[in-house]
Amino acid sequence: MNQNRTRFAACLTAVCLMAGTAGCAPKAAETAAQEKSIYVETVTAETGDLSLSTEFIGTVEPDELVSVFPKVAGTVLAVHKNVGDEVKKGELLFEVDPSDIQLSVNIAQAQLMSAQAQMDQALGSSFDMQMIQLESQLKQAQNAYSNARQSLRDYNDGTEDSMDDISNGMAAFQQSMQSLKQQIAEKDAAIKQAQEAGDPDEVARLLAQKQGLEASYDQAEAQYLMMRANYNDLDDGDDAQHKQLRTAVRNAQTAYESAEQIYELTKDAVHNDAIKVAKASLGQATAAFEAQAKQLEYTRVTSPIDGVIEQKNVSEQGLVSQSSPAYTVSNKSTLMVTFYVPADAVDQMAAGDKVTIENGRRTYEGTIAEVGTMVDPATGLFKVKASADEDDGALLTGLSVKVTADTAKARGSLLIPQSVVYYEDGAAYVYLLENGRAVKTFIETGISNEESVEVTSGLTAASRIISTWHPNLTDGAAVVPAAEAEAASSGSASEEASSGEDAAEEASSAKAASEGQQAEPDDDASDAASGGAQED
């Protein structure tokens, strides 16, 4: 009986083990499948800006650097400024001995005074007397012309009065002739009546009266015709006196115009020519004097700008010339760094862009002020000037510095980490996570730096890019996001822990039952156990 109990316990234990194994089979299969997949991390492209910087060698120079050349040669009389001195615009730097130039000024001044005297002579008394005489002749001719015109006007006025009188007389004679003509007609009618009446005496008397009237008519008509002839002569201007007066006016006018022309020619031509010559001489003398006076001013050499003396090449009693710079003055209120860049870089630069200036261990911020548009023939590069935004005194004129400037820019572009990009025959590609598989995707890239790459095509902002490297990562490989695998692993561990607890409880119960059987051994059981041990 004890042997049966032992077999039952063994069977029970086997059943429990089989049940536990059967319950764990699906979990084990799933775990095995996951172990064949590659666990990966993913990233997505970000939208942002990217720039590529390049280092150049630049030279420090002030914003203004002026070489001061003397405008006159000679011996230096005095030096007023030395290297390192600060100067203001117009402040005296040095003086050149003015002795020789002063002599030239004195000579030019004497020539100017001589030319002025010639000018005064051209405007002097001899010409004035000539002009006074011509003016007197012109005045006389003008008066003669005026008198002749007045005489003609007076005659014309008298002629008009005479013509009025003649016209009135002619009208009176016309009226008298009309009356006589009517009376003669009346006498003819009376004579005819007397003849018809047969009165010869009356006829004779009337004929005598008619003859008297006809004689009066003829006399009046003769007077009228004479007056009309006189009137017509006056009206036509054929009067001898009138002709004489008109001739006198014409002659006086000609004499006046001739005198006026002579006066104007003398004044405008002869006089002006003399004055022109005198003025030309005076102008030349004035220009010569002013030129020499300017040369005298040039013996005092001043600073053209506010700044600091960088270089001095003169000394007292030394010689200076117009071909050699005497001083170099710089305005260091703004320090500039000049550097040269190739064509592909200059296209990406603009005034206002920021740069970094390095002088040993010191770093300064700068701003591009000028970007050249013409190739420098000596270097084949483009000249760029940047201003130093700050100066601690360590940036000295002529110092070589390192300039770092952006030479390529991407704005609002898709950016991915440099580490996720692979290359095949020069072509860039990434692995995308799509439906649990790694998908090899070729992309086109723009600029890049050590951290990021600009993607111009091939990706979107939603693309899941595999960022984990694995030796078995190939196109089409099964991949599992690490985050999802971790979540799944946590769930499986919880289920296995619960199943283990149930199995442990069953095993504990079986063990307790077995121990209960062993707590009451009998001879049969001992023998059975011994026999079993031997059989084994």
C-alpha positions in Angstrom: 0.0 0.0 0.0 2.8 2.3 0.8 4.3 1.5 -2.6 1.0 2.6 -4.3 1.1 5.8 -2.4 4.6 6.5 -3.6 3.7 5.9 -7.2 0.6 8.1 -6.9 2.8 10.9 -5.5 5.2 10.4 -8.4 2.4 10.5 -10.9 1.0 13.5 -9.4 4.3 15.3 -9.5 4.7 14.4 -13.2 1.3 15.6 -14.0 2.0 18.9 -12.4 5.3 19.3 -14.2 3.6 18.5 -17.6 0.8 21.0 -16.8 3.4 23.7 -16.0 5.3 23.0 -19.2 2.2 23.0 -21.3 1.1 26.4 -19.8 4.5 28.0 -20.6 4.8 26.9 -24.2 3.2 30.0 -26.0 5.3 32.4 -23.9 8.5 30.5 -24.8 7.6 30.6 -28.6 7.0 34.3 -28.5 10.2 34.9 -26.6 12.1 32.9 -29.2 10.6 34.9 -32.1 11.6 38.2 -30.4 15.1 36.9 -29.8 15.5 36.6 -33.7 14.4 40.3 -34.2 16.8 43.3 -33.8 16.0 45.7 -31.0 16.4 49.2 -32.3 16.0 52.8 -31.3 14.3 55.4 -33.7 14.4 59.1 -34.2 12.5 61.5 -36.5 13.8 64.4 -38.6 13.7 67.9 -37.0 13.0 71.2 -38.8 15.7 73.7 -38.1 18.6 75.8 -39.3 22.1 74.5 -40.0 25.3 76.4 -41.0 28.7 75.3 -42.0 31.6 77.3 -40.7 35.0 77.8 -42.3 38.2 79.3 -40.9 40.1 82.0 -42.6 43.3 84.0 -41.9 42.6 87.8 -41.5 44.6 90.9 -40.8 43.6 93.5 -38.2 43.5 97.1 -39.4 41.7 100.2 -38.2 38.6 101.4 -39.9 40.6 104.4 -41.1 44.3 104.3 -41.9 45.7 107.3 -43.5 49.2 108.0 -44.8 50.1 111.7 -44.5 52.2 113.0 -47.4 53.5 116.5 -47.3 52.4 118.6 -50.2 55.7 120.6 -50.3 59.3 119.4 -50.1 61.8 120.9 -47.8 63.5 120.9 -44.4 61.5 119.9 -41.3 61.4 122.9 -39.0 59.6 121.4 -36.1 57.9 118.1 -35.1 54.9 118.2 -32.8 53.6 114.6 -32.6 55.2 111.2 -32.0 54.1 107.6 -32.3 51.3 106.7 -30.0 50.0 110.3 -29.6 46.3 110.9 -30.0 45.5 113.6 -32.5 42.4 115.4 -33.6 41.5 116.2 -37.2 43.3 119.4 -38.2 45.9 119.2 -35.4 49.4 120.2 -36.4 51.9 117.3 -36.9 55.0 119.0 -38.2 56.2 122.1 -40.0 58.4 122.6 -43.1 60.8 125.5 -43.3 58.7 128.2 -45.2 61.6 130.6 -46.1 61.9 129.7 -49.8 58.2 129.6 -50.3 57.7 132.9 -48.5 60.1 134.5 -51.0 58.0 133.1 -53.9 54.9 134.5 -52.1 56.5 138.0 -52.0 57.3 137.9 -55.7 53.8 136.8 -56.6 52.4 139.6 -54.5 54.4 142.2 -56.3 53.3 140.9 -59.6 49.7 141.0 -58.4 50.1 144.7 -57.4 51.5 145.5 -60.9 48.6 143.8 -62.6 46.2 145.7 -60.5 47.9 149.0 -61.5 47.5 148.0 -65.2 43.8 147.4 -64.5 43.4 150.8 -62.9 45.1 152.4 -65.9 42.8 150.7 -68.3 40.0 152.3 -66.4 41.9 155.6 -66.1 41.5 159.3 -67.2 42.6 159.1 -70.9 39.8 156.7 -71.6 37.4 158.7 -69.5 38.2 161.9 -71.5 37.6 160.1 -74.8 34.3 158.9 -73.5 33.3 162.3 -72.3 34.0 163.8 -75.7 32.1 161.1 -77.5 29.3 161.5 -75.0 29.2 165.2 -75.8 29.0 164.6 -79.5 26.3 162.1 -79.0 24.3 164.6 -76.9 24.7 167.3 -79.6 23.5 164.9 -82.3 20.6 163.9 -80.1 19.6 167.5 -79.5 19.8 168.4 -83.3 17.6 165.4 -84.0 15.1 166.4 -81.4 14.9 170.0 -82.7 14.4 168.8 -86.3 11.6 166.6 -85.2 10.0 169.4 -83.2 10.2 171.8 -86.2 8.5 169.2 -88.3 5.8 168.7 -85.7 5.3 172.5 -85.5 5.0 172.8 -89.3 2.5 169.9 -89.3 0.5 171.5 -86.7 0.4 174.8 -88.7 -0.4 173.0 -91.9 -3.3 171.3 -90.2 -4.6 174.7 -89.1 -4.2 176.1 -92.7 -6.0 173.1 -94.1 -8.9 173.7 -91.7 -9.1 177.4 -92.8 -8.9 176.5 -96.5 -11.6 173.8 -96.0 -13.9 176.3 -94.4 -13.3 178.8 -97.2 -14.0 176.2 -99.8 -17.2 175.4 -98.1 -18.2 179.1 -98.2 -17.4 179.4 -101.9 -19.4 176.2 -102.6 -22.4 177.6 -100.9 -22.0 181.0 -102.7 -21.7 179.2 -106.1 -24.8 177.2 -105.4 -26.7 180.4 -104.6 -25.5 182.1 -107.7 -26.3 179.1 -109.8 -29.9 179.2 -108.5 -30.2 182.9 -109.2 -29.0 182.4 -112.8 -31.7 179.7 -113.3 -34.3 182.1 -111.9 -33.2 184.8 -114.4 -33.4 182.4 -117.3 -37.0 181.7 -116.3 -37.9 185.4 -116.0 -36.2 186.2 -119.4 -38.3 183.5 -121.0 -41.5 185.0 -119.5 -40.5 188.5 -120.7 -39.9 187.2 -124.2 -43.2 185.5 -124.2 -44.8 188.7 -123.0 -43.1 190.7 -125.8 -41.3 193.0 -123.4 -37.9 193.6 -124.9 -36.8 196.1 -122.3 -37.5 193.6 -119.5 -35.6 191.0 -121.4 -32.6 193.4 -121.8 -32.6 194.2 -118.1 -32.9 190.6 -117.1 -30.1 189.6 -119.4 -27.8 192.3 -117.9 -28.5 190.9 -114.4 -27.9 187.4 -115.6 -24.5 188.3 -117.0 -23.5 189.9 -113.6 -24.6 186.7 -111.8 -22.6 184.6 -114.2 -19.5 186.8 -113.7 -19.8 186.4 -109.9 -20.2 182.6 -110.3 -17.1 182.4 -112.4 -15.1 184.4 -109.9 -16.3 182.2 -107.0 -15.5 179.1 -108.9 -12.0 180.3 -109.6 -11.4 181.0 -105.9 -12.7 177.6 -104.9 -10.5 175.8 -107.4 -7.4 177.7 -106.2 -8.2 176.8 -102.5 -8.8 173.2 -103.4 -5.4 173.1 -105.1 -3.7 174.6 -102.1 -5.5 172.1 -99.8 -4.4 169.1 -101.9 -0.8 170.4 -101.9 -0.8 170.5 -98.1 -2.5 167.2 -97.8 -0.1 165.4 -100.2 3.0 167.0 -98.5 4.3 168.4 -101.6 4.9 171.7 -99.9 8.5 172.8 -100.4 8.9 173.9 -96.7 7.4 170.6 -95.6 9.9 168.7 -97.8 12.8 170.7 -96.4 11.8 170.0 -92.8 11.4 166.3 -93.4 14.9 166.2 -95.0 16.3 168.0 -92.0 14.8 165.4 -89.6 16.3 162.5 -91.6 19.7 164.0 -91.6 19.6 164.7 -87.9 18.5 161.1 -87.2 21.4 159.8 -89.3 23.9 162.0 -87.4 22.5 160.9 -84.1 22.6 157.2 -84.9 26.2 157.5 -86.1 27.3 159.3 -83.0 25.6 156.7 -80.8 27.2 153.8 -82.7 30.7 155.4 -82.3 30.1 155.9 -78.6 28.9 152.3 -78.0 31.7 150.8 -80.1 34.3 152.8 -78.2 32.8 151.9 -74.8 32.0 148.2 -75.5 34.8 147.2 -77.9 37.9 149.2 -77.5 37.4 149.8 -73.8 36.4 146.2 -73.2 39.4 144.9 -75.1 41.7 146.9 -72.9 39.9 145.8 -69.8 40.0 142.2 -70.9 43.8 142.3 -71.3 44.1 144.0 -67.9 41.7 141.5 -66.3 43.6 138.6 -67.8 46.9 139.8 -66.4 45.3 140.5 -63.1 43.7 137.0 -63.0 47.0 135.4 -63.7 48.8 137.4 -61.1 46.0 136.6 -58.6 46.2 132.9 -59.3 49.9 132.8 -59.0 49.7 134.6 -55.7 47.0 132.3 -54.3 49.0 129.3 -55.4 52.1 130.5 -53.6 50.0 131.4 -50.6 48.6 127.8 -50.6 52.1 126.4 -50.8 52.9 128.5 -47.7 49.9 126.9 -45.9 51.1 123.5 -46.9 54.3 124.0 -44.8 52.1 123.3 -41.8 51.1 119.6 -42.1 48.0 118.6 -40.1 46.2 115.3 -39.3 43.4 114.5 -41.8 41.4 112.4 -39.2 40.9 111.9 -35.5 43.1 109.0 -34.4 46.5 107.7 -33.1 49.9 108.1 -34.6 50.9 104.7 -35.9 54.1 105.7 -37.7 56.4 108.7 -37.9 59.1 109.1 -40.6 60.2 112.7 -40.0 62.7 114.4 -37.7 63.7 118.0 -37.1 66.2 119.3 -39.7 65.5 116.3 -41.8 64.3 116.4 -45.4 60.8 115.5 -46.6 59.3 115.0 -50.1 55.8 114.6 -51.5 56.5 111.0 -52.5 57.2 109.6 -49.0 54.6 109.4 -46.2 55.6 111.5 -43.2 53.1 110.0 -40.8 50.5 107.2 -40.6 47.4 108.0 -38.6 44.7 105.4 -37.7 41.3 105.7 -36.3 40.8 102.8 -33.9 37.3 103.6 -32.8 36.3 100.6 -35.0 38.8 97.8 -35.7 38.4 95.9 -39.0 39.6 92.4 -39.9 40.2 91.8 -43.6 40.1 88.3 -45.0 39.7 86.7 -48.4 37.2 84.0 -49.3 36.5 81.9 -52.5 33.5 82.4 -54.7 31.3 79.6 -53.3 31.8 81.1 -49.8 31.2 84.8 -50.7 27.8 83.9 -52.1 26.7 82.8 -48.6 28.0 86.0 -46.8 26.2 89.3 -46.3 26.7 92.4 -44.3 25.5 91.9 -40.8 26.5 88.2 -40.5 28.3 87.3 -37.3 31.8 86.0 -37.3 34.3 84.8 -34.6 37.7 86.4 -34.4 40.5 84.5 -32.5 43.8 85.9 -31.3 45.6 83.2 -29.5 43.4 82.3 -26.5 41.3 85.4 -26.9 38.0 85.3 -28.8 36.0 88.2 -30.1 32.6 88.5 -31.7 32.6 90.4 -35.0 30.1 91.5 -37.7 30.7 91.5 -41.5 30.7 95.1 -42.7 31.7 94.7 -46.4 31.5 91.8 -48.9 33.6 92.3 -52.0 31.9 91.8 -55.4 35.2 91.9 -57.5 37.9 89.2 -57.5 41.2 90.3 -56.2 43.6 89.9 -59.1 46.5 88.9 -56.8 44.7 86.2 -54.9 41.8 85.2 -57.1 39.6 85.6 -54.0 37.0 88.0 -52.7 37.8 90.6 -50.1 35.6 90.6 -46.9 35.8 93.1 -44.0 34.4 92.4 -40.6 34.3 94.8 -37.6 35.3 93.7 -34.2 32.4 94.2 -31.8 34.7 94.7 -28.9 38.4 95.5 -28.3 40.4 95.0 -25.2 43.5 96.5 -26.7 45.0 93.2 -27.8 44.0 93.6 -31.4 46.9 95.5 -32.8 47.2 96.9 -36.3 48.7 94.4 -38.8 48.1 91.4 -36.5 47.1 88.1 -38.1 44.0 86.5 -36.6 41.8 83.5 -37.3 38.3 84.3 -38.5 35.5 81.7 -38.4 32.5 82.5 -40.6 29.5 80.7 -41.9 30.1 79.7 -45.5 27.0 77.5 -46.1 23.5 77.9 -44.6 20.3 76.0 -44.5 17.1 77.6 -43.1 14.0 75.7 -42.1 15.4 72.4 -43.4 14.9 68.8 -42.3 17.8 67.8 -40.1 18.8 64.3 -39.0 21.8 63.1 -36.8 25.0 62.4 -38.6 25.2 59.0 -36.9 22.1 57.6 -38.7 23.4 58.1 -42.2 25.2 55.4 -44.2 26.9 55.6 -47.6 27.0 53.2 -50.5 29.2 54.2 -53.5 28.9 57.8 -52.3 25.1 57.7 -52.0 23.6 58.4 -48.6 20.9 56.2 -47.1 19.2 55.5 -43.8 17.1 52.6 -42.4 13.5 53.4 -41.7 11.2 51.4 -39.4 8.2 50.3 -41.4 5.8 47.5 -40.4 8.4 45.8 -38.2 11.0 45.8 -40.9 14.1 47.8 -41.6 13.7 49.6 -45.0 16.8 50.9 -46.7 16.0 54.4 -48.0 18.3 56.5 -50.1 18.2 60.3 -49.4 19.6 63.4 -50.9 21.6 65.6 -48.5 22.7 69.2 -48.3 25.2 70.7 -45.9 26.3 69.0 -42.8 28.4 69.4 -39.7 29.8 67.0 -37.1 26.3 66.5 -35.6 23.6 67.0 -38.2 22.9 66.5 -41.9 20.5 68.5 -44.0 18.0 66.2 -45.9 16.7 67.7 -49.2 14.6 64.8 -50.3 13.8 61.2 -49.4 12.3 61.8 -45.9 9.4 63.5 -44.2 9.1 64.8 -40.7 7.1 61.7 -39.8 9.7 59.1 -41.0 10.9 56.8 -38.2 14.7 56.5 -38.7 16.6 53.7 -37.1 19.4 55.2 -35.0 20.8 51.9 -33.5 23.7 50.1 -35.3 23.7 46.3 -35.4 25.8 44.0 -37.5 22.7 42.2 -38.8 20.8 45.4 -39.7 20.0 45.1 -43.4 17.3 46.0 -45.8 14.2 43.9 -44.8 15.6 42.7 -41.4 13.0 42.2 -38.7 13.3 44.9 -36.1 11.5 45.7 -32.9 11.5 49.1 -31.3 13.4 48.8 -28.0 10.7 50.6 -26.1 8.0 48.2 -27.3 10.2 45.2 -26.5 10.8 46.4 -23.0 7.1 46.9 -22.4 6.3 43.4 -23.7 9.1 41.9 -21.6 7.7 43.5 -18.5 4.2 41.9 -19.1 5.7 38.4 -19.8 7.7 38.5 -16.6 4.6 39.3 -14.5 2.6 36.3 -16.1 5.5 33.9 -15.5 5.9 35.0 -11.9 2.1 34.2 -11.3 2.4 30.8 -13.0 5.5 30.0 -11.0 3.7 30.8 -7.7 0.8 28.4 -8.6 3.2 25.6 -9.5 5.1 26.2 -6.3 2.0 25.8 -4.3 1.1 22.6 -6.0 4.6 21.3 -5.5 4.5 22.2 -1.9 1.2 20.4 -1.4 2.6 17.3 -3.1 5.7 17.5 -1.0 3.7 17.8 2.2 1.6 14.7 1.2 4.7 12.8 0.5 6.3 13.8 3.8 3.1 12.7 5.6 3.4 9.3 4.0 7.0 9.0 5.1 6.2 10.0 8.7 4.5 6.6 9.3 6.8 4.0 7.8 6.1 0.2 8.2 8.2 -2.8 7.4 6.6 -3.2 4.0 7.4 0.3 3.1 11.0 -0.1 4.2 11.4 -3.2 2.3 9.8 -1.7 -0.7 12.1 1.2 -0.5 15.1 -1.0 0.0 14.1 -3.2 -2.9 13.5 -0.2 -5.1 16.9 1.1 -4.2 18.5 -2.1 -5.1 16.6 -2.3 -8.4 17.8 1.1 -9.2 
